[in-house]
Amino acid sequence: MKHWLTIVLVMLALVLKAQDQIYYHPDTTSTSDDEPKYYIDLTKKPDAIKAVWLGAIFPGAGQIYNKSYWKLPIVYGAFMGCGYAISWTQNRYSNYKQAYLDLYNDSQAGTVSEDASKSYIAVLPNGYTLSSVGGTSTWMNTLNNRQSIYRRYRDYCILATIVAYALSLIDAYVDAQLFDFDISPDLTLNVEPQIYYDLQQQRSAELKLALQF
């Protein structure tokens, strides 16, 4: 539990640090009395290919290189979630697989018992016996079906991990490429009336919305 708390605190610290991660700087050379203009510091533009390679070597490194620290909880949260799901489904798959093999071997040898130490008895729901679940044959089919189900779930979780890995690389590349995309804090929305003429030169009024960067 302490390790999880440490990870959460580190993630929160990185998120807070991300508040200072702004590439727009005030133009101190401006002599206007209005609010200072902003410019993009292109000397800090990240290399998109480098961001991808870093992310490929160590997941999340591309986001760190791009200084997109706020994305780290998302990236690592996805990987930790997928890792936990893989571990859980793999554990369930292994238990049902071993129980099926043991029950099959015991049924062939005629040594099936209700001993609680048997793997096929250990996976029974509490309070149930082989007889109450339909007998040896029925329970063997159930174990076979369950091992197949959890193997499929495990494979889905592995696929989800691969998708999360690929998305982290795509995000690192796109984030680096869009570094100089103008998202300046100097945004203005103007609302003004305007006269509109259609193809028949019929005049009508309209409301114009203009977003200035």
PATI-756881 format. One record per atom (N, C-alpha, C): atom name; x, z, y; residue number from 1. Coordinates in steps of 0.2 Angstrom, whole numbers. Layout:
<atoms>
{atom "CA" {X Z Y} NUM}
...
</atoms>
This chain:
<atoms>
{atom "N" {4 0 -6} 1}
{atom "CA" {0 0 0} 1}
{atom "C" {4 0 6} 1}
{atom "N" {10 4 6} 2}
{atom "CA" {14 4 12} 2}
{atom "C" {17 -3 13} 2}
{atom "N" {19 -7 8} 3}
{atom "CA" {22 -13 9} 3}
{atom "C" {17 -18 13} 3}
{atom "N" {11 -18 10} 4}
{atom "CA" {5 -22 14} 4}
{atom "C" {5 -20 21} 4}
{atom "N" {5 -13 22} 5}
{atom "CA" {4 -11 29} 5}
{atom "C" {10 -13 34} 5}
{atom "N" {16 -13 31} 6}
{atom "CA" {22 -16 34} 6}
{atom "C" {21 -23 36} 6}
{atom "N" {19 -27 31} 7}
{atom "CA" {18 -34 32} 7}
{atom "C" {13 -35 38} 7}
{atom "N" {7 -32 38} 8}
{atom "CA" {2 -32 43} 8}
{atom "C" {5 -31 50} 8}
{atom "N" {9 -25 50} 9}
{atom "CA" {11 -23 57} 9}
{atom "C" {16 -29 59} 9}
{atom "N" {20 -32 55} 10}
{atom "CA" {25 -37 57} 10}
{atom "C" {21 -43 59} 10}
{atom "N" {16 -45 56} 11}
{atom "CA" {11 -50 58} 11}
{atom "C" {8 -49 65} 11}
{atom "N" {6 -43 66} 12}
{atom "CA" {3 -41 72} 12}
{atom "C" {8 -42 78} 12}
{atom "N" {14 -40 77} 13}
{atom "CA" {20 -40 82} 13}
{atom "C" {21 -47 83} 13}
{atom "N" {21 -51 78} 14}
{atom "CA" {22 -59 80} 14}
{atom "C" {17 -62 84} 14}
{atom "N" {11 -60 82} 15}
{atom "CA" {5 -63 86} 15}
{atom "C" {5 -60 93} 15}
{atom "N" {7 -54 94} 16}
{atom "CA" {8 -52 101} 16}
{atom "C" {13 -55 105} 16}
{atom "N" {19 -56 101} 17}
{atom "CA" {25 -60 104} 17}
{atom "C" {23 -67 106} 17}
{atom "N" {18 -70 102} 18}
{atom "CA" {16 -77 103} 18}
{atom "C" {13 -78 110} 18}
{atom "N" {10 -72 113} 19}
{atom "CA" {7 -73 120} 19}
{atom "C" {12 -75 125} 19}
{atom "N" {19 -74 124} 20}
{atom "CA" {24 -77 129} 20}
{atom "C" {26 -84 127} 20}
{atom "N" {23 -87 121} 21}
{atom "CA" {26 -93 119} 21}
{atom "C" {22 -99 123} 21}
{atom "N" {24 -100 129} 22}
{atom "CA" {21 -105 133} 22}
{atom "C" {27 -109 136} 22}
{atom "N" {26 -116 135} 23}
{atom "CA" {32 -120 137} 23}
{atom "C" {31 -123 144} 23}
{atom "N" {25 -121 147} 24}
{atom "CA" {24 -123 154} 24}
{atom "C" {27 -117 159} 24}
{atom "N" {30 -120 164} 25}
{atom "CA" {34 -115 168} 25}
{atom "C" {32 -117 176} 25}
{atom "N" {31 -112 180} 26}
{atom "CA" {29 -114 187} 26}
{atom "C" {35 -118 190} 26}
{atom "N" {33 -122 194} 27}
{atom "CA" {38 -127 198} 27}
{atom "C" {39 -123 205} 27}
{atom "N" {45 -119 204} 28}
{atom "CA" {47 -115 210} 28}
{atom "C" {50 -119 216} 28}
{atom "N" {51 -126 215} 29}
{atom "CA" {53 -130 220} 29}
{atom "C" {47 -132 225} 29}
{atom "N" {41 -131 223} 30}
{atom "CA" {35 -133 227} 30}
{atom "C" {34 -128 233} 30}
{atom "N" {33 -132 238} 31}
{atom "CA" {32 -128 245} 31}
{atom "C" {25 -127 247} 31}
{atom "N" {20 -129 242} 32}
{atom "CA" {13 -129 244} 32}
{atom "C" {11 -121 243} 32}
{atom "N" {6 -120 248} 33}
{atom "CA" {3 -113 248} 33}
{atom "C" {-2 -112 242} 33}
{atom "N" {-4 -118 239} 34}
{atom "CA" {-9 -117 234} 34}
{atom "C" {-5 -114 227} 34}
{atom "N" {-9 -113 222} 35}
{atom "CA" {-6 -111 216} 35}
{atom "C" {0 -115 214} 35}
{atom "N" {5 -113 211} 36}
{atom "CA" {11 -117 209} 36}
{atom "C" {9 -122 204} 36}
{atom "N" {12 -128 204} 37}
{atom "CA" {11 -133 199} 37}
{atom "C" {15 -131 193} 37}
{atom "N" {14 -134 187} 38}
{atom "CA" {17 -132 181} 38}
{atom "C" {20 -138 178} 38}
{atom "N" {26 -138 175} 39}
{atom "CA" {29 -143 171} 39}
{atom "C" {31 -141 164} 39}
{atom "N" {32 -146 160} 40}
{atom "CA" {34 -145 153} 40}
{atom "C" {41 -145 153} 40}
{atom "N" {44 -140 150} 41}
{atom "CA" {51 -140 149} 41}
{atom "C" {53 -144 142} 41}
{atom "N" {55 -150 143} 42}
{atom "CA" {56 -154 138} 42}
{atom "C" {62 -153 134} 42}
{atom "N" {67 -149 137} 43}
{atom "CA" {73 -147 133} 43}
{atom "C" {71 -142 127} 43}
{atom "N" {65 -139 127} 44}
{atom "CA" {63 -135 122} 44}
{atom "C" {59 -139 117} 44}
{atom "N" {58 -145 117} 45}
{atom "CA" {54 -149 113} 45}
{atom "C" {57 -149 106} 45}
{atom "N" {53 -146 101} 46}
{atom "CA" {56 -146 94} 46}
{atom "C" {56 -152 90} 46}
{atom "N" {60 -153 86} 47}
{atom "CA" {61 -159 82} 47}
{atom "C" {56 -158 76} 47}
{atom "N" {52 -163 75} 48}
{atom "CA" {46 -163 70} 48}
{atom "C" {49 -163 63} 48}
{atom "N" {54 -168 62} 49}
{atom "CA" {57 -168 55} 49}
{atom "C" {60 -162 53} 49}
{atom "N" {64 -159 58} 50}
{atom "CA" {67 -152 57} 50}
{atom "C" {62 -147 55} 50}
{atom "N" {56 -147 59} 51}
{atom "CA" {51 -142 57} 51}
{atom "C" {48 -143 50} 51}
{atom "N" {48 -149 48} 52}
{atom "CA" {45 -150 41} 52}
{atom "C" {50 -148 36} 52}
{atom "N" {56 -150 37} 53}
{atom "CA" {61 -148 32} 53}
{atom "C" {62 -140 32} 53}
{atom "N" {62 -137 37} 54}
{atom "CA" {62 -129 37} 54}
{atom "C" {56 -126 34} 54}
{atom "N" {50 -129 35} 55}
{atom "CA" {44 -127 32} 55}
{atom "C" {44 -128 24} 55}
{atom "N" {48 -134 22} 56}
{atom "CA" {48 -136 15} 56}
{atom "C" {53 -131 11} 56}
{atom "N" {58 -129 15} 57}
{atom "CA" {63 -124 12} 57}
{atom "C" {60 -117 11} 57}
{atom "N" {57 -115 17} 58}
{atom "CA" {53 -108 17} 58}
{atom "C" {47 -109 21} 58}
{atom "N" {41 -108 17} 59}
{atom "CA" {35 -108 20} 59}
{atom "C" {34 -104 26} 59}
{atom "N" {32 -107 32} 60}
{atom "CA" {31 -103 38} 60}
{atom "C" {37 -104 43} 60}
{atom "N" {42 -107 40} 61}
{atom "CA" {48 -107 44} 61}
{atom "C" {47 -113 50} 61}
{atom "N" {43 -118 48} 62}
{atom "CA" {41 -123 53} 62}
{atom "C" {37 -121 59} 62}
{atom "N" {33 -116 57} 63}
{atom "CA" {29 -113 63} 63}
{atom "C" {33 -108 67} 63}
{atom "N" {38 -105 64} 64}
{atom "CA" {43 -101 68} 64}
{atom "C" {47 -105 72} 64}
{atom "N" {50 -111 69} 65}
{atom "CA" {54 -115 73} 65}
{atom "C" {50 -118 79} 65}
{atom "N" {43 -119 78} 66}
{atom "CA" {39 -122 84} 66}
{atom "C" {37 -116 88} 66}
{atom "N" {39 -110 87} 67}
{atom "CA" {37 -104 90} 67}
{atom "C" {29 -103 91} 67}
{atom "N" {26 -106 85} 68}
{atom "CA" {19 -105 85} 68}
{atom "C" {18 -98 80} 68}
{atom "N" {20 -93 83} 69}
{atom "CA" {20 -87 79} 69}
{atom "C" {13 -84 77} 69}
{atom "N" {8 -86 81} 70}
{atom "CA" {1 -84 79} 70}
{atom "C" {-2 -87 73} 70}
{atom "N" {2 -93 71} 71}
{atom "CA" {-1 -96 65} 71}
{atom "C" {2 -93 58} 71}
{atom "N" {7 -88 59} 72}
{atom "CA" {10 -85 53} 72}
{atom "C" {5 -81 49} 72}
{atom "N" {1 -77 52} 73}
{atom "CA" {-4 -73 48} 73}
{atom "C" {-8 -78 44} 73}
{atom "N" {-10 -84 47} 74}
{atom "CA" {-14 -89 43} 74}
{atom "C" {-10 -92 37} 74}
{atom "N" {-4 -94 38} 75}
{atom "CA" {0 -97 33} 75}
{atom "C" {2 -92 28} 75}
{atom "N" {4 -86 29} 76}
{atom "CA" {6 -81 24} 76}
{atom "C" {0 -78 21} 76}
{atom "N" {-6 -77 25} 77}
{atom "CA" {-12 -75 22} 77}
{atom "C" {-14 -80 16} 77}
{atom "N" {-14 -86 18} 78}
{atom "CA" {-16 -91 13} 78}
{atom "C" {-12 -91 7} 78}
{atom "N" {-5 -90 7} 79}
{atom "CA" {-1 -90 2} 79}
{atom "C" {-1 -83 -2} 79}
{atom "N" {-2 -78 1} 80}
{atom "CA" {-3 -71 -2} 80}
{atom "C" {-10 -71 -6} 80}
{atom "N" {-15 -74 -3} 81}
{atom "CA" {-22 -75 -6} 81}
{atom "C" {-21 -79 -12} 81}
{atom "N" {-18 -85 -12} 82}
{atom "CA" {-17 -89 -18} 82}
{atom "C" {-13 -86 -23} 82}
{atom "N" {-8 -83 -21} 83}
{atom "CA" {-3 -79 -26} 83}
{atom "C" {-7 -74 -30} 83}
{atom "N" {-11 -70 -26} 84}
{atom "CA" {-15 -65 -29} 84}
{atom "C" {-20 -68 -34} 84}
{atom "N" {-23 -73 -32} 85}
{atom "CA" {-28 -77 -36} 85}
{atom "C" {-25 -80 -43} 85}
{atom "N" {-19 -82 -42} 86}
{atom "CA" {-15 -85 -48} 86}
{atom "C" {-14 -80 -53} 86}
{atom "N" {-11 -74 -50} 87}
{atom "CA" {-9 -68 -54} 87}
{atom "C" {-15 -65 -58} 87}
{atom "N" {-21 -65 -54} 88}
{atom "CA" {-27 -62 -57} 88}
{atom "C" {-30 -66 -63} 88}
{atom "N" {-31 -73 -61} 89}
{atom "CA" {-33 -77 -66} 89}
{atom "C" {-29 -78 -72} 89}
{atom "N" {-22 -78 -71} 90}
{atom "CA" {-17 -79 -76} 90}
{atom "C" {-18 -73 -81} 90}
{atom "N" {-18 -67 -78} 91}
{atom "CA" {-19 -61 -82} 91}
{atom "C" {-25 -61 -86} 91}
{atom "N" {-31 -63 -83} 92}
{atom "CA" {-37 -64 -87} 92}
{atom "C" {-36 -69 -93} 92}
{atom "N" {-33 -75 -91} 93}
{atom "CA" {-32 -80 -96} 93}
{atom "C" {-28 -77 -102} 93}
{atom "N" {-23 -74 -100} 94}
{atom "CA" {-18 -72 -106} 94}
{atom "C" {-22 -66 -110} 94}
{atom "N" {-26 -62 -107} 95}
{atom "CA" {-29 -57 -111} 95}
{atom "C" {-34 -60 -116} 95}
{atom "N" {-38 -65 -113} 96}
{atom "CA" {-43 -68 -118} 96}
{atom "C" {-40 -73 -123} 96}
{atom "N" {-34 -76 -121} 97}
{atom "CA" {-31 -80 -126} 97}
{atom "C" {-28 -76 -132} 97}
{atom "N" {-25 -70 -130} 98}
{atom "CA" {-22 -66 -135} 98}
{atom "C" {-28 -63 -139} 98}
{atom "N" {-33 -61 -136} 99}
{atom "CA" {-39 -58 -140} 99}
{atom "C" {-42 -63 -145} 99}
{atom "N" {-42 -70 -143} 100}
{atom "CA" {-45 -75 -147} 100}
{atom "C" {-40 -76 -153} 100}
{atom "N" {-34 -76 -152} 101}
{atom "CA" {-29 -78 -157} 101}
{atom "C" {-29 -72 -162} 101}
{atom "N" {-29 -66 -160} 102}
{atom "CA" {-29 -60 -164} 102}
{atom "C" {-36 -60 -168} 102}
{atom "N" {-41 -61 -165} 103}
{atom "CA" {-47 -61 -169} 103}
{atom "C" {-48 -67 -174} 103}
{atom "N" {-45 -72 -172} 104}
{atom "CA" {-45 -78 -177} 104}
{atom "C" {-40 -76 -183} 104}
{atom "N" {-34 -74 -182} 105}
{atom "CA" {-30 -72 -187} 105}
{atom "C" {-33 -66 -192} 105}
{atom "N" {-36 -61 -188} 106}
{atom "CA" {-39 -56 -192} 106}
{atom "C" {-45 -58 -197} 106}
{atom "N" {-49 -63 -194} 107}
{atom "CA" {-55 -66 -197} 107}
{atom "C" {-52 -70 -203} 107}
{atom "N" {-47 -73 -203} 108}
{atom "CA" {-44 -77 -208} 108}
{atom "C" {-41 -73 -214} 108}
{atom "N" {-38 -67 -211} 109}
{atom "CA" {-36 -62 -216} 109}
{atom "C" {-41 -57 -219} 109}
{atom "N" {-47 -57 -216} 110}
{atom "CA" {-52 -53 -218} 110}
{atom "C" {-51 -45 -216} 110}
{atom "N" {-47 -45 -210} 111}
{atom "CA" {-45 -38 -208} 111}
{atom "C" {-48 -36 -201} 111}
{atom "N" {-54 -39 -199} 112}
{atom "CA" {-57 -38 -193} 112}
{atom "C" {-60 -31 -193} 112}
{atom "N" {-58 -27 -188} 113}
{atom "CA" {-60 -20 -187} 113}
{atom "C" {-63 -19 -180} 113}
{atom "N" {-66 -13 -179} 114}
{atom "CA" {-68 -11 -173} 114}
{atom "C" {-63 -6 -169} 114}
{atom "N" {-57 -6 -172} 115}
{atom "CA" {-51 -2 -169} 115}
{atom "C" {-50 -4 -162} 115}
{atom "N" {-51 1 -157} 116}
{atom "CA" {-50 0 -150} 116}
{atom "C" {-43 -2 -148} 116}
{atom "N" {-38 -2 -152} 117}
{atom "CA" {-32 -4 -151} 117}
{atom "C" {-31 -12 -152} 117}
{atom "N" {-36 -15 -155} 118}
{atom "CA" {-36 -22 -156} 118}
{atom "C" {-38 -26 -149} 118}
{atom "N" {-34 -31 -148} 119}
{atom "CA" {-35 -34 -141} 119}
{atom "C" {-42 -37 -140} 119}
{atom "N" {-45 -39 -146} 120}
{atom "CA" {-52 -42 -145} 120}
{atom "C" {-57 -37 -144} 120}
{atom "N" {-56 -31 -146} 121}
{atom "CA" {-60 -25 -145} 121}
{atom "C" {-59 -23 -138} 121}
{atom "N" {-53 -23 -135} 122}
{atom "CA" {-51 -20 -129} 122}
{atom "C" {-55 -24 -123} 122}
{atom "N" {-56 -30 -124} 123}
{atom "CA" {-59 -35 -119} 123}
{atom "C" {-67 -35 -119} 123}
{atom "N" {-69 -31 -124} 124}
{atom "CA" {-77 -30 -125} 124}
{atom "C" {-79 -26 -119} 124}
{atom "N" {-85 -28 -116} 125}
{atom "CA" {-88 -23 -111} 125}
{atom "C" {-89 -16 -113} 125}
{atom "N" {-89 -12 -109} 126}
{atom "CA" {-90 -5 -111} 126}
{atom "C" {-96 -3 -115} 126}
{atom "N" {-96 0 -120} 127}
{atom "CA" {-101 2 -124} 127}
{atom "C" {-104 -4 -129} 127}
{atom "N" {-100 -9 -129} 128}
{atom "CA" {-102 -14 -134} 128}
{atom "C" {-97 -14 -140} 128}
{atom "N" {-100 -17 -145} 129}
{atom "CA" {-96 -18 -152} 129}
{atom "C" {-97 -25 -154} 129}
{atom "N" {-93 -27 -159} 130}
{atom "CA" {-94 -34 -161} 130}
{atom "C" {-101 -36 -164} 130}
{atom "N" {-104 -31 -167} 131}
{atom "CA" {-111 -32 -169} 131}
{atom "C" {-116 -33 -163} 131}
{atom "N" {-115 -29 -158} 132}
{atom "CA" {-119 -30 -152} 132}
{atom "C" {-118 -36 -148} 132}
{atom "N" {-113 -40 -149} 133}
{atom "CA" {-111 -46 -145} 133}
{atom "C" {-113 -52 -150} 133}
{atom "N" {-115 -51 -156} 134}
{atom "CA" {-117 -57 -160} 134}
{atom "C" {-113 -57 -166} 134}
{atom "N" {-108 -53 -167} 135}
{atom "CA" {-103 -54 -173} 135}
{atom "C" {-97 -57 -171} 135}
{atom "N" {-93 -57 -177} 136}
{atom "CA" {-86 -60 -176} 136}
{atom "C" {-86 -67 -173} 136}
{atom "N" {-90 -72 -176} 137}
{atom "CA" {-90 -79 -175} 137}
{atom "C" {-92 -80 -168} 137}
{atom "N" {-98 -76 -165} 138}
{atom "CA" {-100 -77 -159} 138}
{atom "C" {-95 -75 -154} 138}
{atom "N" {-92 -69 -155} 139}
{atom "CA" {-87 -66 -150} 139}
{atom "C" {-81 -71 -150} 139}
{atom "N" {-79 -74 -155} 140}
{atom "CA" {-73 -78 -156} 140}
{atom "C" {-75 -84 -151} 140}
{atom "N" {-81 -87 -152} 141}
{atom "CA" {-82 -93 -147} 141}
{atom "C" {-82 -91 -140} 141}
{atom "N" {-85 -85 -139} 142}
{atom "CA" {-85 -82 -132} 142}
{atom "C" {-78 -82 -129} 142}
{atom "N" {-73 -79 -133} 143}
{atom "CA" {-67 -78 -131} 143}
{atom "C" {-63 -85 -130} 143}
{atom "N" {-65 -90 -134} 144}
{atom "CA" {-62 -96 -133} 144}
{atom "C" {-64 -99 -126} 144}
{atom "N" {-71 -99 -125} 145}
{atom "CA" {-74 -101 -119} 145}
{atom "C" {-71 -98 -113} 145}
{atom "N" {-70 -91 -113} 146}
{atom "CA" {-67 -88 -107} 146}
{atom "C" {-60 -89 -106} 146}
{atom "N" {-56 -90 -111} 147}
{atom "CA" {-49 -92 -110} 147}
{atom "C" {-49 -99 -107} 147}
{atom "N" {-53 -103 -108} 148}
{atom "CA" {-53 -110 -105} 148}
{atom "C" {-56 -110 -98} 148}
{atom "N" {-61 -106 -97} 149}
{atom "CA" {-63 -105 -90} 149}
{atom "C" {-58 -102 -85} 149}
{atom "N" {-54 -97 -87} 150}
{atom "CA" {-49 -94 -83} 150}
{atom "C" {-43 -98 -83} 150}
{atom "N" {-41 -102 -88} 151}
{atom "CA" {-36 -107 -87} 151}
{atom "C" {-37 -112 -82} 151}
{atom "N" {-44 -114 -82} 152}
{atom "CA" {-46 -119 -77} 152}
{atom "C" {-46 -116 -70} 152}
{atom "N" {-48 -110 -69} 153}
{atom "CA" {-48 -106 -63} 153}
{atom "C" {-40 -105 -60} 153}
{atom "N" {-36 -104 -65} 154}
{atom "CA" {-29 -103 -63} 154}
{atom "C" {-26 -109 -60} 154}
{atom "N" {-28 -115 -64} 155}
{atom "CA" {-25 -121 -62} 155}
{atom "C" {-28 -123 -55} 155}
{atom "N" {-34 -121 -53} 156}
{atom "CA" {-37 -123 -47} 156}
{atom "C" {-33 -119 -41} 156}
{atom "N" {-32 -113 -43} 157}
{atom "CA" {-28 -108 -38} 157}
{atom "C" {-21 -111 -37} 157}
{atom "N" {-18 -114 -42} 158}
{atom "CA" {-11 -117 -41} 158}
{atom "C" {-12 -123 -37} 158}
{atom "N" {-17 -127 -38} 159}
{atom "CA" {-19 -133 -34} 159}
{atom "C" {-20 -131 -26} 159}
{atom "N" {-24 -125 -25} 160}
{atom "CA" {-25 -123 -19} 160}
{atom "C" {-18 -121 -15} 160}
{atom "N" {-14 -118 -19} 161}
{atom "CA" {-7 -116 -16} 161}
{atom "C" {-3 -122 -14} 161}
{atom "N" {-4 -127 -18} 162}
{atom "CA" {0 -134 -16} 162}
{atom "C" {-3 -137 -10} 162}
{atom "N" {-10 -136 -9} 163}
{atom "CA" {-13 -139 -4} 163}
{atom "C" {-11 -135 3} 163}
{atom "N" {-11 -128 2} 164}
{atom "CA" {-9 -124 8} 164}
{atom "C" {-2 -125 10} 164}
{atom "N" {2 -127 5} 165}
{atom "CA" {9 -128 6} 165}
{atom "C" {10 -135 10} 165}
{atom "N" {6 -140 8} 166}
{atom "CA" {6 -146 11} 166}
{atom "C" {3 -146 18} 166}
{atom "N" {-2 -142 19} 167}
{atom "CA" {-5 -141 26} 167}
{atom "C" {-1 -138 31} 167}
{atom "N" {3 -133 28} 168}
{atom "CA" {8 -129 33} 168}
{atom "C" {13 -134 35} 168}
{atom "N" {15 -139 31} 169}
{atom "CA" {20 -144 33} 169}
{atom "C" {17 -149 38} 169}
{atom "N" {11 -151 37} 170}
{atom "CA" {8 -156 41} 170}
{atom "C" {7 -152 48} 170}
{atom "N" {5 -146 48} 171}
{atom "CA" {4 -143 54} 171}
{atom "C" {10 -142 58} 171}
{atom "N" {16 -140 55} 172}
{atom "CA" {22 -140 58} 172}
{atom "C" {24 -147 61} 172}
{atom "N" {23 -152 58} 173}
{atom "CA" {25 -159 60} 173}
{atom "C" {21 -160 66} 173}
{atom "N" {14 -160 66} 174}
{atom "CA" {9 -161 71} 174}
{atom "C" {10 -157 77} 174}
{atom "N" {12 -151 76} 175}
{atom "CA" {13 -146 81} 175}
{atom "C" {19 -148 85} 175}
{atom "N" {24 -150 82} 176}
{atom "CA" {30 -152 85} 176}
{atom "C" {29 -159 89} 176}
{atom "N" {26 -163 86} 177}
{atom "CA" {24 -170 89} 177}
{atom "C" {20 -169 96} 177}
{atom "N" {15 -164 96} 178}
{atom "CA" {11 -163 101} 178}
{atom "C" {14 -158 107} 178}
{atom "N" {20 -157 106} 179}
{atom "CA" {23 -152 111} 179}
{atom "C" {22 -154 118} 179}
{atom "N" {23 -160 120} 180}
{atom "CA" {22 -162 127} 180}
{atom "C" {15 -165 128} 180}
{atom "N" {11 -164 124} 181}
{atom "CA" {4 -166 126} 181}
{atom "C" {1 -161 131} 181}
{atom "N" {-2 -164 136} 182}
{atom "CA" {-3 -160 142} 182}
{atom "C" {-9 -156 141} 182}
{atom "N" {-8 -149 141} 183}
{atom "CA" {-13 -144 141} 183}
{atom "C" {-12 -139 146} 183}
{atom "N" {-10 -142 152} 184}
{atom "CA" {-8 -138 158} 184}
{atom "C" {-14 -133 159} 184}
{atom "N" {-12 -127 161} 185}
{atom "CA" {-17 -122 163} 185}
{atom "C" {-21 -124 170} 185}
{atom "N" {-18 -129 173} 186}
{atom "CA" {-22 -131 179} 186}
{atom "C" {-27 -136 178} 186}
{atom "N" {-33 -134 176} 187}
{atom "CA" {-39 -138 174} 187}
{atom "C" {-44 -137 179} 187}
{atom "N" {-47 -142 181} 188}
{atom "CA" {-53 -142 186} 188}
{atom "C" {-59 -146 183} 188}
{atom "N" {-65 -143 184} 189}
{atom "CA" {-71 -147 182} 189}
{atom "C" {-75 -148 188} 189}
{atom "N" {-76 -154 190} 190}
{atom "CA" {-80 -156 196} 190}
{atom "C" {-86 -159 194} 190}
{atom "N" {-91 -156 197} 191}
{atom "CA" {-98 -159 196} 191}
{atom "C" {-101 -162 202} 191}
{atom "N" {-103 -168 202} 192}
{atom "CA" {-105 -171 208} 192}
{atom "C" {-110 -177 207} 192}
{atom "N" {-115 -178 211} 193}
{atom "CA" {-120 -183 210} 193}
{atom "C" {-117 -190 211} 193}
{atom "N" {-120 -195 208} 194}
{atom "CA" {-117 -202 209} 194}
{atom "C" {-123 -207 208} 194}
{atom "N" {-122 -212 211} 195}
{atom "CA" {-127 -218 211} 195}
{atom "C" {-125 -223 206} 195}
{atom "N" {-130 -224 201} 196}
{atom "CA" {-128 -229 196} 196}
{atom "C" {-132 -235 196} 196}
{atom "N" {-129 -241 195} 197}
{atom "CA" {-133 -247 195} 197}
{atom "C" {-132 -250 188} 197}
{atom "N" {-138 -252 185} 198}
{atom "CA" {-138 -255 178} 198}
{atom "C" {-137 -263 179} 198}
{atom "N" {-138 -266 173} 199}
{atom "CA" {-137 -273 173} 199}
{atom "C" {-141 -277 178} 199}
{atom "N" {-147 -275 179} 200}
{atom "CA" {-152 -278 183} 200}
{atom "C" {-152 -275 190} 200}
{atom "N" {-146 -272 192} 201}
{atom "CA" {-145 -270 199} 201}
{atom "C" {-150 -264 201} 201}
{atom "N" {-153 -261 196} 202}
{atom "CA" {-158 -256 198} 202}
{atom "C" {-154 -249 199} 202}
{atom "N" {-155 -246 204} 203}
{atom "CA" {-152 -240 206} 203}
{atom "C" {-155 -234 203} 203}
{atom "N" {-151 -230 201} 204}
{atom "CA" {-153 -223 198} 204}
{atom "C" {-148 -218 200} 204}
{atom "N" {-150 -212 200} 205}
{atom "CA" {-145 -206 201} 205}
{atom "C" {-143 -203 195} 205}
{atom "N" {-137 -201 195} 206}
{atom "CA" {-134 -197 189} 206}
{atom "C" {-130 -192 191} 206}
{atom "N" {-128 -187 186} 207}
{atom "CA" {-124 -182 188} 207}
{atom "C" {-117 -183 184} 207}
{atom "N" {-112 -183 188} 208}
{atom "CA" {-105 -184 185} 208}
{atom "C" {-101 -178 184} 208}
{atom "N" {-98 -177 178} 209}
{atom "CA" {-94 -172 176} 209}
{atom "C" {-87 -175 176} 209}
{atom "N" {-82 -172 179} 210}
{atom "CA" {-75 -174 179} 210}
{atom "C" {-70 -168 178} 210}
{atom "N" {-67 -169 172} 211}
{atom "CA" {-62 -164 170} 211}
{atom "C" {-55 -166 172} 211}
{atom "N" {-52 -163 177} 212}
{atom "CA" {-45 -165 180} 212}
{atom "C" {-40 -161 177} 212}
{atom "N" {-34 -164 175} 213}
{atom "CA" {-28 -161 172} 213}
{atom "C" {-23 -160 178} 213}
</atoms>
